[in-house]
Amino acid sequence: MTEHNMSNYEDTYASFSWERPEKYNFARDVIDHWASQDANKLAMIWIDDNGNELKRTFNDISSASKKLSNVLVELGVQRGDTIILMLGRNIEWWEVFTASLRMGAVISPGTTQLSAKDLSYRINAAGATCVITDDANASKLDEVINECPSIRAKLVIDAERTDWTAYQSVMVDASDEFETADTDSDENAMCYFTSGTTGYPKMCIHAHSYGIGHQTTGNYWLDLSADDLHWNISDTGWAKAAWSSYFGPWNCGATIFVHHAAGFSAKRTLELIEQFPITTMCGAPTIYRMLVLEDLKKYKFDTLRHSVGAGEPLNPEIIEIWKEATGITIRDGYGQTETVILCGSFPCIEPRFGSMGKPAPGIDLCVIDNDGNPVAANTEGDIAVKVKPERPQGLFREYKDNPEKTAETFKGDWYLTGDRAYKDEDGYFWFVSRADDVILSAGYRIGPFEVESALIEHEAVAESAVVSSPDETRGEVVKAFVILAPGFEASDELMKELQNHVKSVTAPYKYPRKLEFVDSLPKTVSGKIRRIELREQEWAR
């Protein structure tokens, strides 16, 4: 067994202090660092389901990112510009991510499930100058390019398309001599679009120091060293990929394992854990819920030593079944798109199944009341992070162009996560609920507003309310309550039509898996839909 990076939680937590350099660039300070230590040091093992297996060293990633930086500069992309990255688990995703950081651009990853409308919204909101995607998704940009005047460069990775720059072709002759931008630690580096309760997704801005923030994610929660092979099963459009497929493992010099496939197969996942020397893995609770439905006795877990879950609380019974089969306790981790790891069941602490664990080193985490005062043990309140006198590394800078929303998340000395919890007498945190109506389904954040907006565009819908509904596999799913417009009648056909309509207007993962036709919706005096009432009714069933 590998020596854990934290052998005593209390000592590590008490003695921890953040590095606060004035200048920081992850491409130079981490990727190039590992490349210079050992030219053959493996950064990635990449496989697909067609029998292809590729390896990349830190040196390869460093070199490719320098070439791409030169290509992008030539295409007119400048420091501070936003690059929209819409790729699956293609090797190019890691090259683009690194190049963007290296040249001081702002990287904005999105899932390949974005619709043309989503893409247009994001480009215009961020004023993006560049989109990098694959052939399958390039047509989405072609559909809306006339609405996106800020775009100067369009790169496609696996094809030749009219009016697009072919990624592979331009990389061939590009120079791998590039002077990395000497970025300030607090300079903008990343823009994640994150769903809220109201309105369209907000732009969550992270600085270059976000990479430093993930030192605790990699060292303490993922428990990684330079000898590990780490597999994070996550969509590249989600901040979880930045956590566990990029900054966390590469801070530690670990090798990441990447399986590029169309969908998720529990059987295939278990075969790969057996076939490759994977030592650590990370997945949303949904992944584990699907894995334990397989006959785990058929598989060998010879090299696996550590498993973590994040995105929503993990059911204790799933932890038990996994432990029985593998000997490993799945360690919960808690954080957000806006943060790095805030709280976790770290390897050296006694796990309490269903608990979020204890605060991460460098994070002063508390449960507070409405006045910003810490509450007594076993009392429910808001989960908050202390941001004064100094903000912890890895906390977002702002919601871009949304000062009201940014201000709402800070109260006195605290950053409010928007989640509710209580802390027991031993300092373990227990998640209670979201303070708002955001739906967490299979690790995706889905804002009810976006689904309601899509539904209302359909002629059959007069009004709708969208809430979370319990689901055994996904934790929770989207449920829509729909009032029909005059002249329309409820039917299974209409339900399917509305579900498909939402899939086409928003991203497919946002569609309502459950849909109920109703005559009225509960409302407040001011006419706001009381989603909380519908949600409580759903969860009480």
N, C-alpha and C positions, 0 to 999 in steps of 0.2 A: 504493500500500500504506500502511496505517496504521502509524504509529510504534509499535513494541512497548513495552509498559509496563515491560519489563525488558530493557535492552540488554546488560548485562553481569551474568551470573549471580553471579559471585564477589563483585562490589561490592555488588549488591543484598542478597545473603544476609548479608554481613558487617555492613552498615550498618542492617539492618532492626530495628525495635523495635516491639512491640505498643502500640497505644493502650490505656490502662487507666482509662477514666473510672469514677467511682463510680456514676453513674446512666447508664442507657442504655435507649432504647426505639426499636427499628428503625422502627416506624410513624411516630414523631415525627422521629427524627434522620435518617432516610433518605427515606422516602416523602414526608413533608411538606416536607422540604428541597428535593427535586426539584420538587415542586408549587409551592413558593414562588419558585423560580428562574424557572420558565416555566410558565404555566398551560396551555399547549398541548403540553407535552413528552410524547411518546408513551411509555407504559409497556408497552403490549401491542397486538399485532395478533392477533386471534382468528378462526379460520375453522373451519367444519365441512364435511362432505361433501354438505350440502344447499344449497350456494351462499350460505350466510350468511357475511358478513365484518363483524366489529365491531372498533372501535378503542377503547382506553381510555387516557386520560392519567393521569399520576401524580395529578393533581388529582381525577379521577374515582375512582381507587382510594382516595385519602385520604377523600373525601367519603362514599363508600359504606361504608367501614370505620367512620367515625364514626356514621353512621346505624345500622349493625348493632350497634355497641357499645351504643347507647341501647336498641335492641330487646332485646338480651340481658340488659342490666341490669334492664329492666322485667319480663323473664320469670324473674328471680331468679338469674341467673348472676352470680357475684361474682369479684372479683380472687382469683387462686389456684385457682379451680375448673378442672377439666379438661373441655375440649370435644373430643368425638370428631368428626372430619371425614372423611366417607366420600363423596367425589365423584370423578368422572373429571376431564377437563380442562375443566370448566365455569368460566366467569369467576368464579362465586361462590366457587370454591376459593380464589382469591387475595384476595377480599374478606373471607372468613371468617378466613383466615390472618392478615391484617393487623389485623382487628378484635380477634382474640384477643390478639395482642401488645399492641395499643393499650390494651386494658382490663386488662392484667396477668393474663389467664387463661392456662392451659397448653394449648397446641394439640397434639392427638394425631391426626395424619393416618393413615389406613389405606386399603389398596386396596379398590376396590369389589368385589373377589373374595372378601372375607371372608364366612364363613358366619354364620348366626344364632348358632351356638355360639361362634365366634371373637369376635363382637361382644359377647356376654354376658360372656365371659371378660375382655375388655378393659375394659368398663364397670366391672365389679366390682373388677378389679385396681387400676384407677386411681381408683375412686370418682367416675367422671365424672358431671357433673350435666346435660350437654347433648349431644345428637347432632344433627348437621346432615348431611343426605344427600339423595338424589333419590328420586323415586317408586318406581323399580325396586328400591331397596334398603330403603325404609322398612318393607316387609313383614317383613324380617328382624328388625328391632327389635320390631315388633308381636308376632312369634312368641315373643320371650323377655322382653318388657317386665315381666312379673310377677316375673322373677328379678332385676330391676335397680332396686332401691328408691331408688338415689341420683339417678335421672334426674328433673330438674325441667322441662327444656325440650326439645322435639323440633321441629326445623324441616325442612321439605321444600321443595326449590327449584322443582319444576316441576309442582306439582299442588295440588289441595285434597284433604286427607285428614281423616277424622274423627280427633279428638284430636291433630292435628298443627297447628303454626303454619305458615301458607303464607308462605314467605320473601318472594316478590315483593310480596304484598299489604301486609305490615307495613312493608316498606321505603319504600313510597310516601309515607306521612305522617310517617315518622321524621325527627327533627331531625338536621342534620349539625353541630350544635354539641356537641362532647364534649371534656372535659378529659382528655387522655392521662394514663394512670397513670405517675407518676414512678418507674418501676421501677429497683431496684438492678441493677447489671450482673450480679450473681451470683444474682439471684432466678430461680426456675424459670419457664421459658417454653415448653418443648416436651417432649413425651413420645413417643418412638418405641418401638414394640414390635419387638424384634429377636430372631430365632431363634438358639438355641444348640444345643449337642450334646445336652444333657439338659434335661428339663422343658419347660414351656410358655414362650412368648416372654417375655424380660425387658423391663422398662420402663427405657429409656435416657433419662435426664433431662438436658436442656440448659438452660443459663441464657440470659438475654437477650444476654449477651456473645457468644453463638454467631454472631450477625449480624456482629460485628466480626471474628470468626475467618474468616468467608468473604470478607473484603476480599482476602485472598491468593488465594482460589479464583477470584474474579472478575478481579482485576487481572493476576495473573501466569500462571495456568494457562489460563483462558478468554480471557485477553488482551483484555479488553473496555474500550471507552470509551463515552462518552455517544452516539456516532454509530452504534453497532453495532445490528444486528438479529440476535438470538441465538436459535437453536432447539435446545432440549434435548428429545430424544425419550425421555421417561421416564414411567413410571406415577407418578401423584400420591401414591400411598401409600408410596413408597420415599423414603428420605432424599436420594436423588439429586435429587429434585424441589426439596428445600430448597436444595441446593447450587447447582443450575444453572438452575432455573426460578424462583427467588425471591431468596435473599440475594446470591448471586454477581453476577448481572447487574444487579440493582437497586442494589446498592452503587455500581456504576459508572455508573448512569444510563442503561444500555442498554435498548433495547426488546426484549421477549421475543416470540417468535413461538409461537403455540399452535395446534396442529391437533387439533381434537376429533373423534375417530373411534372406531368400535367396536373395530377391530383395527389391526394394523400392515400396511401395504402398501408394499413396497419401491418399486414402480413409482410409486405416488402420491407417496411421499416425494421421489423424484428430480424428478418434475414440479413439486412445490412449491418445491424449491431453485432450479429454473430460473425459475419464475413470480414469486417474491417476492425482494426484494433481501437475502436472508439472507447475512450475512457470516461468522458463526461457528456451528458446530454441535457438539453433544455427544450421544453415544449409547453404549449398552453395546456391547461387541464383537459380540454377536449381531446387532445392527442392521447394522453394517458387513458382517458375513458374509453377510447377506441382500442388502444393496445391491450387493455386487460380483458377485452371481450374475446381475444384470441386465446388459443391453448398455449399459455406461456411455458408449460413444462416441456414443450417440444424444442425450445431454444436454449442455446448456451449463452451466458453473459460473462464470458471469461475475463474480458478486459475492462468492462464497465465498472466504475467505482463510485460514481456520483451522478445523481439526477436532480434537476430542479424544474419547478413549474412556476408560471407567472401569467398574469392577465386577468385572473379572477380567482377566488378562493377554491382550493382543491378539496374534494370530498374525502373525509377520513377513510371510507371503505376502499377507495381507489388506492390510497397510500398503502393500506394493509395488503391488498392483493399483489401490488407491485413488489412490496418488500418480501412477501412470502416467496415470490418467484425468483427475485434477483438478489435478495439480501440487502437491498438498498432502499433507504427512506427517501422519498421525493421531498426535496426541500423547497418550501414556498418562498417566493420573493415578491415584494411589493414596490411598485414605482409607477411612473406615468410617462406619457410622451414628454411632459414638461420637466422631467427629472431623471436622475440615474437611480440606482437602487436606494430605497429609503429605509426598508425594513426587510428582514429575512430570517429564515430558519437556517442560520449558518452551521456548517458542519460540526463545530465544536460545542454547539449548545444542544441541550436535551430537547428533542422535538416534541411539540404538543400538537397533535393532529388537528387540523382545522385552523390553527393559529397562523398569523402572518410572521411570527417570530419576534425578533428584537431589532431596535434601530441600527442601521448600518453605521460603521465608523465614519465620523465626519458629518453625521446628520443628527441634529438636536430635534428629535421627533416627539410630539406631544399630542395628547387628546385635550382639546380646550372647549370652554363653554362660549356662549354668544358674546361675552365681554372680553374674550381672549385670555381667560385665566385657565391654567391647568385644572382638570377635574380630578376628583378622588378615584381610587382604584374601583374597577367594575362599574364605572359610570359612563354612559354613552356620550360622545361629543364629536367635534370635528377633528379629523386628523390634520395636524399642522406642522410645518417645518420652520424652525427659528431662522430668521434671515438677518437679524441684527445682533451684535455689531457687524458681523461679516456673513455674506451669503455663502452657503456651501458651494463647492465646485459642481458644475453639471446641472444647476437649476436654470431654467430658460430665462432669457432676457426680457421678453415681452410677447404679447400677441400683436403682431405687426399691424399698424394702422387701426388699432382698436384699444385706445388708451382707457376707455371705460371698463372694458372687460379685463384688461391687465390690472387696473386699480382694484377691481372687485375681488381679485384672488389674493390680495394682500390686506392684512388687518393688523395694525400696530407692528409688533415685531415678527409677525407670522406670515408665511405663505400658506394659504388654505388649499388643500388638495381637492376638496369637493367630495370627500368620502367621510363616512362616519365609522367609528370604532369605539371599543373600550379597551382599557389596559388592565390586566389582572395584577394581583399584589406582587407577582414575581417579575413584572416588567414585560410580559408577553402581550402583543397587540392582537386583538380579535376584530376582524372586519364585520361590520354590520350591514352597511348598504351605501350606495351612491347617495349623495345629498341631492343630486338632480335626477333627471329622467334618462340619462344616457344608457343605452343598452350594450352590455358586453356579451357578445355572442361568439363563441369559439375564438376568443382573443381579439376580435374586431370591435372597435368602438363605433356604434351606430347612433346617430342623433335622430330622435323621433321626427323632428321637424323636416328632415330631408325626405323621409319616407312619406310623411303626410303631404308634403309639397308635390311629390311625384304622383300620389294617388289622386289629389285634387285636380290634376291636369286631365284625368280621364273623365269623359262626359257622363259616365254613370255615377260618379261620386259627388255627393253634395257636401259631405263633411267627413272627416276621419280623425281618429285618435290612435296613436301608436305607443305601445308600452312593451315592457319585457314580459315574457311568459316562461315558466320553468320548463327545462328540457333536459332529459337524462344525459344526452351526449354532449350538447353544446353549452350546458350550464343554463343559458337562457336564449330564447329566440325572439324575433320580432313578431308581435301580434298586432294586427290592425282591426279596429272597430270601425265599421263603415256605415254611414247613413247614405242610402241611395237617392239619386236625383229622381224627380217625378218621371214616371214612364218606364222605370227600370225595375226588374224583379230579381230577387235573390236566386242564384242557382250555382251549381258546381262549375258550370261553364264560365259564368261571369267571374267567379272567384279565381279560376285559373287565368282568365284574361287579365284581371287586375294584377295578379302576381307577376305575370310576364311583362305587363306594362311597367311595373316598378323596376324589374330587372333591366329593361331596355333604357329607362330614363336615368336611373342611378346605377351604381355598381351592383352586379348580381348578388353579392353577399348581403345586400341590404334589404332584399325583398321579404315581405311578411310570410313566414312559413305557416302562420296561423292567421285566419281571417274570419271575422264574425260580422254578419250584417245585423245592425241594430236600428231601432226607431229614434233613439235619443242618446245624448252623451251627458255625463255629469259635468256641471259648470259652476264656476264661482259667480258671485254677484256681478263682477265686472265682465262676465262672459268668457273667462278663460277656461279651457277644458281642464277638469281636475284629473290629470293623468294618474296622480297618486291613488285615487279611488279605484280606478280601473286596474291599476297594477296590483294593489292589495287584494282585490277581488280575484285576480288571476292566480296569485300565489297562494291564496287561501283554499283554492279548489282541491 
